[in-house]
Amino acid sequence: MFTGGEPLLREDLFELIEYAKSIGFNVFIATNGTLITKEVAKLLNKFNVGVVIGLDAMNPEMHDAIRGVEGAYDAVIEGIENCVAEKLYLHLNIVASKPNFDEIERIIDYGDKIGVYSYFIYRFVPFGRGDEIRDYDLGQEEFMTLLDLIRKKQREVSAIIIPVAAPEYWAYVLQTRGIHSRRIISLLGRFFGGCLAGKGMMYIKPNGDVWACPFLPAQVGNVRKERADTILENLENFFVTAKSGGECEDCEYKPVCGGCKTREEPKCMLERG
């Protein structure tokens, strides 16, 4: 995955993509979509690159306000249409926050109409520059409404919807279906493991530093100095020694959830009342 910032600003991006493909990687780019012209879409098709595009609203004014750039909505929709024209693997990222909460279902329906393959729905995390807009964060009631919406839309659309920074989703689905068998939950945990931090996923920063999660600034290695297998071992050990214990340890749904390791509030979001 080439991400950023905006990867399409790099003049050597397609050289990097070509090299990554030559050594056997499947390649995706995460982009704001505004720079995907027809020519760029054709190049992405040539190298068989999957495209991940962030879309914040179907309301142009709201998308532009969240992005902070006038005309961003028109540009991203044009970029998406260029991807569709080239039949690229297209994935939409949606960040669920208070300002765009009522737009989430509209974005999912738009993606279904144009044939996207998958969605990530991120719960807004007040990290980095997001710390300046903490009031965007969803409260518990809104969070539970989001889980209900994801569950509803997954039955209606063909693409898979994957919650991010919301590992409670699968626990919530099982809970609402009255499934409490630890054996069944443990089995399902092999496929739906909740939070992926420390489970093989790694985020590589521009300087080579590796984090377990983009919202958790804990360095566990550097790809310029260490082997990947060593870094993966560091990832696993980090969460064993630093993140063990707490209310998740005795929860029957831990195999499919485990809680969000970046969240500040101690209370489990699935606890009602």
VOVEXSE-105504 format. One record per residue (C-alpha): residue in one letter; residue number from 0; x, y, z. Coordinates in Angstrom, 3 decimals, decimal comma, m for minus. Each point is the difference from the previous one (the first is absolute). Layout:
BEGIN
<"a" NUM <X Y Z>>
...
This chain:
BEGIN
<"m" 0 <0,000 0,000 0,000>>
<"f" 1 <1,426 3,371 m1,040>>
<"t" 2 <m1,499 2,685 2,166>>
<"g" 3 <0,965 3,400 1,332>>
<"g" 4 <m0,735 2,841 m0,002>>
<"e" 5 <m0,911 m0,262 m3,653>>
<"p" 6 <2,018 m2,638 m1,890>>
<"l" 7 <m0,960 1,364 m3,417>>
<"l" 8 <2,090 3,094 0,732>>
<"r" 9 <3,134 m2,141 m0,368>>
<"e" 10 <1,470 0,230 m3,483>>
<"d" 11 <1,605 m3,433 0,436>>
<"l" 12 <m3,148 m1,749 1,285>>
<"f" 13 <m0,442 m2,228 m3,024>>
<"e" 14 <3,671 m0,968 0,086>>
<"l" 15 <m0,536 m1,133 3,592>>
<"i" 16 <m3,182 m1,828 m0,973>>
<"e" 17 <1,767 m1,745 m2,871>>
<"y" 18 <2,773 m1,135 2,340>>
<"a" 19 <m2,458 m1,215 2,642>>
<"k" 20 <m1,891 m1,989 m2,629>>
<"s" 21 <3,242 m1,478 m1,342>>
<"i" 22 <0,834 m1,548 3,389>>
<"g" 23 <m3,452 m1,481 0,472>>
<"f" 24 <m2,023 2,563 1,963>>
<"n" 25 <m3,661 0,717 m0,580>>
<"v" 26 <m0,159 3,790 m0,089>>
<"f" 27 <m2,618 2,464 1,201>>
<"i" 28 <0,140 3,756 0,341>>
<"a" 29 <m1,902 2,013 2,608>>
<"t" 30 <m0,850 3,386 m1,472>>
<"n" 31 <m2,385 2,926 0,320>>
<"g" 32 <m0,960 m0,747 m3,610>>
<"t" 33 <0,284 3,555 m1,286>>
<"l" 34 <3,063 m0,705 m2,174>>
<"i" 35 <m1,359 m3,086 m1,775>>
<"t" 36 <m0,372 1,293 m3,527>>
<"k" 37 <m0,953 m2,296 m2,866>>
<"e" 38 <3,694 m0,399 m0,797>>
<"v" 39 <0,877 m0,896 3,596>>
<"a" 40 <m2,873 m2,501 0,112>>
<"k" 41 <1,356 m1,671 m3,137>>
<"l" 42 <3,444 m0,307 1,594>>
<"l" 43 <m1,531 m1,499 3,137>>
<"n" 44 <m1,797 m2,486 m2,226>>
<"k" 45 <3,230 m0,807 m1,833>>
<"f" 46 <1,713 m0,963 3,270>>
<"n" 47 <m3,125 m1,641 1,463>>
<"v" 48 <m0,059 2,322 3,014>>
<"g" 49 <m2,926 0,037 2,427>>
<"v" 50 <m1,246 3,423 1,025>>
<"v" 51 <m1,111 1,101 3,467>>
<"i" 52 <m1,769 3,367 0,010>>
<"g" 53 <m1,260 2,045 2,946>>
<"l" 54 <m3,508 1,436 m0,330>>
<"d" 55 <m1,473 1,997 2,876>>
<"a" 56 <m3,471 0,909 m1,273>>
<"m" 57 <m2,298 m0,002 m3,001>>
<"n" 58 <m0,759 3,599 0,873>>
<"p" 59 <2,637 2,018 m1,916>>
<"e" 60 <0,128 2,830 2,522>>
<"m" 61 <0,494 m2,380 2,913>>
<"h" 62 <2,726 m2,029 m1,731>>
<"d" 63 <1,809 3,207 m0,949>>
<"a" 64 <m0,323 1,368 3,553>>
<"i" 65 <1,445 m3,160 1,545>>
<"r" 66 <2,819 m0,104 m2,568>>
<"g" 67 <0,618 3,729 0,316>>
<"v" 68 <0,198 0,454 m3,780>>
<"e" 69 <m2,688 1,525 m2,181>>
<"g" 70 <m0,752 m2,228 m2,987>>
<"a" 71 <1,383 m3,152 1,652>>
<"y" 72 <m3,332 m1,808 m0,373>>
<"d" 73 <m0,296 0,599 m3,752>>
<"a" 74 <3,627 m1,061 m0,475>>
<"v" 75 <m0,320 m3,227 2,004>>
<"i" 76 <m3,222 m1,017 m1,747>>
<"e" 77 <1,739 0,520 m3,347>>
<"g" 78 <2,917 m2,109 1,230>>
<"i" 79 <m2,372 m2,756 1,127>>
<"e" 80 <m1,782 0,029 m3,350>>
<"n" 81 <3,345 m0,313 m1,786>>
<"c" 82 <0,794 m3,069 2,138>>
<"v" 83 <m3,393 m1,516 m0,789>>
<"a" 84 <0,554 0,602 m3,716>>
<"e" 85 <3,248 m1,994 0,191>>
<"k" 86 <m1,656 m2,742 2,090>>
<"l" 87 <2,560 0,388 2,783>>
<"y" 88 <m0,329 m1,682 3,377>>
<"l" 89 <m1,623 2,857 1,897>>
<"h" 90 <m0,345 0,317 3,755>>
<"l" 91 <m1,538 2,910 1,934>>
<"n" 92 <1,231 1,274 3,361>>
<"i" 93 <m2,575 1,760 2,152>>
<"v" 94 <0,883 1,705 3,281>>
<"a" 95 <m3,077 0,046 2,237>>
<"s" 96 <m0,154 3,187 2,040>>
<"k" 97 <m2,710 2,224 1,413>>
<"p" 98 <m0,043 2,470 m2,945>>
<"n" 99 <m0,477 m2,654 m2,720>>
<"f" 100 <m1,894 m2,635 1,978>>
<"d" 101 <m3,178 0,354 m2,068>>
<"e" 102 <2,020 m0,326 m3,230>>
<"i" 103 <1,474 m3,444 0,679>>
<"e" 104 <m2,941 m2,008 m1,337>>
<"r" 105 <m0,152 2,197 m3,118>>
<"i" 106 <3,691 m0,678 m0,713>>
<"i" 107 <m0,501 m3,749 0,409>>
<"d" 108 <m2,974 0,095 m2,388>>
<"y" 109 <2,021 2,004 m2,533>>
<"g" 110 <2,816 m2,549 0,197>>
<"d" 111 <m2,470 m2,825 m0,533>>
<"k" 112 <m1,389 1,769 m3,064>>
<"i" 113 <3,414 0,381 m1,665>>
<"g" 114 <1,204 m3,467 1,012>>
<"v" 115 <2,691 0,516 2,626>>
<"y" 116 <1,547 m3,191 1,341>>
<"s" 117 <0,342 0,989 3,651>>
<"y" 118 <m0,259 2,750 2,595>>
<"f" 119 <1,897 0,937 3,130>>
<"i" 120 <m2,130 1,944 2,449>>
<"y" 121 <2,328 1,646 2,492>>
<"r" 122 <m1,200 1,216 3,324>>
<"f" 123 <1,563 3,465 0,299>>
<"v" 124 <3,006 m0,137 2,337>>
<"p" 125 <1,197 3,354 1,417>>
<"f" 126 <3,650 m0,683 m0,785>>
<"g" 127 <2,587 2,233 m1,648>>
<"r" 128 <m1,707 3,032 m1,507>>
<"g" 129 <m3,275 m1,629 0,994>>
<"d" 130 <0,839 0,956 3,574>>
<"e" 131 <m0,988 3,549 m0,955>>
<"i" 132 <m3,555 m1,082 m0,883>>
<"r" 133 <m0,835 m2,353 2,850>>
<"d" 134 <m3,641 1,049 m0,156>>
<"y" 135 <m0,259 m2,035 m3,240>>
<"d" 136 <0,356 m3,213 2,030>>
<"l" 137 <m3,116 m2,189 0,265>>
<"g" 138 <m1,636 m0,456 3,358>>
<"q" 139 <m1,111 m3,433 1,205>>
<"e" 140 <m3,545 0,324 m1,346>>
<"e" 141 <1,244 1,100 m3,419>>
<"f" 142 <2,579 m2,781 0,003>>
<"m" 143 <m2,666 m2,628 0,651>>
<"t" 144 <m2,138 1,538 m2,756>>
<"l" 145 <2,993 m0,310 m2,335>>
<"l" 146 <0,357 m3,707 0,821>>
<"d" 147 <m3,705 m0,482 m0,727>>
<"l" 148 <0,375 1,837 m3,310>>
<"i" 149 <2,971 m2,134 m1,075>>
<"r" 150 <m1,906 m3,167 0,892>>
<"k" 151 <m3,046 1,195 m1,976>>
<"k" 152 <1,923 1,117 m3,086>>
<"q" 153 <2,107 m3,176 m0,120>>
<"r" 154 <m3,228 m1,895 m0,646>>
<"e" 155 <m0,974 2,410 m2,773>>
<"v" 156 <3,193 0,496 m2,030>>
<"s" 157 <2,229 m2,520 m1,743>>
<"a" 158 <3,355 1,532 1,028>>
<"i" 159 <1,532 m0,827 3,369>>
<"i" 160 <m0,144 2,726 2,654>>
<"i" 161 <2,906 m0,059 2,455>>
<"p" 162 <m0,110 2,115 3,182>>
<"v" 163 <3,321 1,588 1,000>>
<"a" 164 <0,774 1,227 3,549>>
<"a" 165 <m3,227 m1,787 0,931>>
<"p" 166 <1,034 m3,581 0,887>>
<"e" 167 <m3,173 m0,328 2,074>>
<"y" 168 <m2,019 m0,502 m3,186>>
<"w" 169 <0,260 m3,786 m0,197>>
<"a" 170 <m0,565 m0,343 3,732>>
<"y" 171 <m3,102 2,152 m0,399>>
<"v" 172 <m1,298 m2,133 m2,885>>
<"l" 173 <0,431 m3,182 2,043>>
<"q" 174 <m1,461 1,632 3,085>>
<"t" 175 <m3,141 1,135 m1,836>>
<"r" 176 <m0,429 m3,532 m1,349>>
<"g" 177 <0,255 m1,469 3,472>>
<"i" 178 <3,212 m1,906 m0,697>>
<"h" 179 <1,984 m0,533 3,215>>
<"s" 180 <1,743 m3,328 m0,624>>
<"r" 181 <3,707 0,533 0,601>>
<"r" 182 <0,791 m2,884 m2,331>>
<"i" 183 <m1,903 1,588 m2,897>>
<"i" 184 <1,383 3,456 0,772>>
<"s" 185 <3,550 m1,343 0,138>>
<"l" 186 <m0,499 m1,719 m3,363>>
<"l" 187 <m1,388 3,185 m1,583>>
<"g" 188 <2,945 1,920 1,437>>
<"r" 189 <2,249 m1,772 m2,506>>
<"f" 190 <m1,824 1,875 m2,768>>
<"f" 191 <m1,233 3,177 1,738>>
<"g" 192 <2,697 0,939 2,469>>
<"g" 193 <m1,044 3,514 0,956>>
<"c" 194 <2,914 2,366 0,523>>
<"l" 195 <2,892 m0,962 m2,302>>
<"a" 196 <2,697 1,843 1,931>>
<"g" 197 <2,663 m2,546 0,914>>
<"k" 198 <m1,457 m2,665 m2,295>>
<"g" 199 <2,247 0,392 m3,027>>
<"m" 200 <m1,193 3,366 m1,265>>
<"m" 201 <2,684 2,670 m0,054>>
<"y" 202 <0,107 3,656 m1,050>>
<"i" 203 <3,241 1,287 m1,467>>
<"k" 204 <0,738 3,705 0,371>>
<"p" 205 <2,014 2,007 m2,584>>
<"n" 206 <3,184 m0,353 2,069>>
<"g" 207 <m0,395 m3,774 0,283>>
<"d" 208 <m1,419 m0,048 3,535>>
<"v" 209 <m2,669 m2,644 0,556>>
<"w" 210 <m3,149 0,506 2,055>>
<"a" 211 <m2,549 m2,678 0,838>>
<"c" 212 <m2,850 2,408 m0,741>>
<"p" 213 <m0,193 3,393 m1,743>>
<"f" 214 <m1,708 1,380 3,119>>
<"l" 215 <2,480 m1,435 2,495>>
<"p" 216 <3,408 1,727 m0,132>>
<"a" 217 <2,006 m2,846 1,521>>
<"q" 218 <3,068 m0,876 m2,063>>
<"v" 219 <0,784 m3,719 m0,167>>
<"g" 220 <2,800 0,062 m2,551>>
<"n" 221 <1,350 1,533 m3,172>>
<"v" 222 <0,000 m1,742 m3,378>>
<"r" 223 <3,264 1,705 m0,959>>
<"k" 224 <1,786 m1,580 2,952>>
<"e" 225 <m1,782 m3,268 0,811>>
<"r" 226 <m1,446 m3,039 m1,733>>
<"a" 227 <m3,767 m0,251 m0,421>>
<"d" 228 <m0,225 m3,191 2,076>>
<"t" 229 <1,780 1,721 2,887>>
<"i" 230 <m2,409 2,927 m0,175>>
<"l" 231 <m3,002 m2,333 m0,042>>
<"e" 232 <1,334 m1,683 3,135>>
<"n" 233 <0,436 3,432 1,602>>
<"l" 234 <m3,631 0,796 m0,857>>
<"e" 235 <m1,287 m3,120 1,702>>
<"n" 236 <2,177 0,509 3,064>>
<"f" 237 <m1,036 3,642 0,335>>
<"f" 238 <m3,635 m0,863 0,547>>
<"v" 239 <0,776 m2,938 2,257>>
<"t" 240 <2,095 2,106 2,376>>
<"a" 241 <m1,535 3,459 m0,306>>
<"k" 242 <m3,635 m0,522 m0,851>>
<"s" 243 <m1,035 m3,100 1,911>>
<"g" 244 <m2,525 0,031 2,820>>
<"g" 245 <m3,036 2,229 0,349>>
<"e" 246 <m3,666 m0,756 m0,412>>
<"c" 247 <0,485 m1,726 m3,375>>
<"e" 248 <1,897 m2,921 1,528>>
<"d" 249 <m3,075 m1,688 1,482>>
<"c" 250 <m2,476 0,998 m2,718>>
<"e" 251 <m1,599 m2,893 m1,881>>
<"y" 252 <0,274 1,999 m3,235>>
<"k" 253 <3,742 0,721 0,252>>
<"p" 254 <0,891 m2,362 m2,929>>
<"v" 255 <m2,094 2,101 m2,420>>
<"c" 256 <0,611 3,407 1,582>>
<"g" 257 <2,717 0,712 2,564>>
<"g" 258 <m0,951 3,655 0,262>>
<"c" 259 <1,565 2,954 m1,801>>
<"k" 260 <3,529 0,473 1,318>>
<"t" 261 <0,034 3,690 m0,921>>
<"r" 262 <m3,182 1,001 1,782>>
<"e" 263 <0,305 2,154 3,071>>
<"e" 264 <m3,265 m0,820 1,752>>
<"p" 265 <0,277 m3,060 2,254>>
<"k" 266 <m3,654 m1,021 m0,298>>
<"c" 267 <m0,841 m2,647 m2,580>>
<"m" 268 <m2,190 1,505 m2,702>>
<"l" 269 <m2,213 m3,100 0,001>>
<"e" 270 <m1,042 0,462 3,597>>
<"r" 271 <m3,448 1,586 0,177>>
<"g" 272 <m1,505 1,863 2,893>>
